[in-house]
Amino acid sequence: MLGSLLRQLVSGWDGIPEAVVRCFRNQKKVIGGKGLQVSGILKMFQAITNTRRTFICVDALDECVPGNRMVILESLGQIARESLDTRIFVTGRSHVRCEVERKLGGAAAFILIEPTGDGIIGYLREKLRSDTTPEMMSSALEEKILESISQLSSETYVETIQGQCYPKLPHNNS
């Protein structure tokens, strides 16, 4: 992911900065000509982000494998600390918030965006409308799916208490 972010960062430029080219060439000289390692990518990020204001956006961080997510967060934290003109925007489900807080510390601000029941139903209806095999589902099954998923998504979230993450259990109204 970091390599992809770097590629996107330099793709809009007319010429790649000499410091980035030099770092890439030096990395290729390593025994076996290995691809870029995280340390090399971070050096290139520094060379770029120290010369201009940079915005980095990572969408769906929660979909990354946990081990990779830690490397990404540590790297983004390093970039944020060393490049004061860099802004990082990350989206993800609430269960990764504690990881983000731990790795980015005070450099992160959080905005909670929760889907509404109507929003979830609208999204699901649109997905079902574009189904390539609509004959496979009855209207009763469609309604059951909409009801079940809507209930599940409204009951599953994470609550942060004094820096610790705890899953919040659904309320039992019986």
C-alpha positions in Angstrom: 0.0 0.0 0.0 2.8 2.4 0.8 4.4 1.8 -2.6 1.0 2.6 -4.2 0.7 5.8 -2.2 4.2 6.8 -3.3 3.4 6.1 -6.9 0.3 8.2 -6.7 2.2 11.0 -5.0 4.8 11.3 -7.8 2.5 10.5 -10.7 1.1 14.0 -10.9 4.6 15.6 -11.2 6.3 16.6 -14.5 9.5 15.1 -13.2 10.3 12.8 -10.3 12.5 14.6 -7.6 16.2 13.6 -7.9 16.2 12.5 -4.2 13.5 9.9 -5.0 15.2 8.7 -8.1 18.5 8.4 -6.2 16.8 6.4 -3.4 15.1 4.1 -5.8 18.4 3.4 -7.7 20.3 2.8 -4.4 17.6 0.3 -3.4 18.0 -1.6 -6.7 21.7 -2.1 -5.9 20.9 -4.2 -2.8 21.8 -7.8 -3.2 19.2 -9.5 -5.3 17.7 -6.3 -6.5 14.8 -6.5 -4.0 11.9 -4.2 -4.4 11.5 -1.2 -2.2 11.4 -1.8 1.5 9.3 0.3 3.9 12.4 2.2 5.0 13.2 3.2 1.4 9.6 4.2 0.7 9.6 6.4 3.8 12.8 8.1 2.7 11.2 8.9 -0.6 8.1 10.2 1.1 10.3 12.4 3.2 12.0 13.8 0.2 8.7 14.7 -1.4 6.7 15.8 1.7 9.5 18.1 2.9 9.3 20.1 -0.3 5.5 20.6 -0.7 2.2 20.4 1.2 1.0 16.8 0.9 -2.4 15.2 1.6 -2.5 11.4 2.0 -5.8 9.6 2.0 -6.2 5.9 3.0 -9.7 4.5 2.6 -11.0 1.4 4.4 -8.0 0.9 6.7 -10.0 -1.7 8.5 -9.9 -3.9 5.4 -6.1 -4.3 5.7 -4.6 -7.4 7.3 -3.9 -6.4 10.9 -0.1 -6.9 10.6 0.0 -4.8 7.5 -2.3 -2.2 9.1 0.3 -1.8 11.9 3.1 -1.2 9.4 0.9 1.3 7.5 0.0 3.2 10.7 3.5 3.3 12.0 4.7 4.6 8.6 2.0 7.2 8.5 2.8 8.3 12.0 6.5 8.7 11.0 5.5 10.7 8.0 3.2 12.9 10.0 5.9 13.5 12.7 8.7 14.4 10.2 6.7 16.3 7.6 4.7 19.0 9.4 3.0 20.1 6.2 1.5 16.7 5.5 -2.1 15.9 6.3 -3.3 12.4 6.6 -7.0 11.3 6.2 -7.9 7.8 7.1 -11.3 6.1 6.9 -12.2 2.8 8.6 -14.7 1.1 10.8 -14.7 2.0 14.4 -12.8 -1.2 15.6 -9.5 0.2 14.2 -9.8 3.5 16.1 -7.7 2.3 19.1 -5.0 1.1 16.7 -5.0 4.5 15.0 -4.9 6.3 18.4 -2.0 4.1 19.6 0.1 4.6 16.5 -0.7 8.2 15.6 -1.3 9.5 19.1 -2.3 13.1 19.3 -1.8 13.6 15.6 -5.2 12.1 14.9 -8.7 13.7 15.3 -11.7 11.5 14.9 -15.1 12.0 13.4 -17.7 9.3 14.0 -20.0 8.7 11.0 -22.7 6.2 11.7 -25.0 4.9 9.0 -28.7 5.4 9.5 -31.2 2.5 9.2 -32.7 4.2 6.1 -29.2 4.7 4.6 -28.4 1.0 5.0 -31.8 -0.1 3.5 -31.4 2.3 0.6 -27.9 1.0 -0.1 -29.0 -2.6 0.1 -32.0 -2.0 -2.2 -29.8 -0.3 -4.8 -27.4 -3.3 -4.7 -30.3 -5.7 -5.0 -31.7 -3.7 -8.0 -28.4 -4.2 -9.8 -28.4 -8.0 -9.1 -27.5 -9.9 -12.3 -29.8 -12.9 -11.2 -32.9 -11.2 -9.8 -35.0 -14.3 -10.5 -33.1 -16.1 -7.7 -34.7 -14.1 -5.0 -38.3 -13.7 -3.9 -39.7 -10.5 -2.4 -40.1 -12.3 1.0 -36.4 -13.3 1.0 -35.4 -9.8 0.0 -37.3 -8.3 2.9 -35.8 -10.8 5.3 -32.3 -9.9 4.1 -33.0 -6.2 4.4 -34.4 -6.6 7.9 -31.6 -8.9 9.2 -28.7 -6.8 7.9 -30.3 -3.6 9.1 -30.6 -5.0 12.6 -27.0 -6.4 12.6 -25.4 -3.2 11.4 -27.2 -1.1 14.0 -26.1 -3.4 16.9 -22.4 -3.8 16.1 -20.0 -1.0 17.1 -17.1 -0.4 19.4 -17.0 1.9 22.4 -13.8 3.5 23.5 -13.3 3.8 27.3 -10.1 5.4 28.7 -8.0 4.4 25.7 -9.2 0.8 25.7 -11.5 -0.7 23.1 -14.4 -2.8 24.2 -17.1 -4.3 21.9 -20.4 -2.8 22.9 -23.0 -5.6 23.2 -26.5 -5.3 21.7 -29.2 -4.3 24.2 -31.7 -7.1 25.0 -35.1 -5.5 25.3 -36.9 -8.6 26.5 
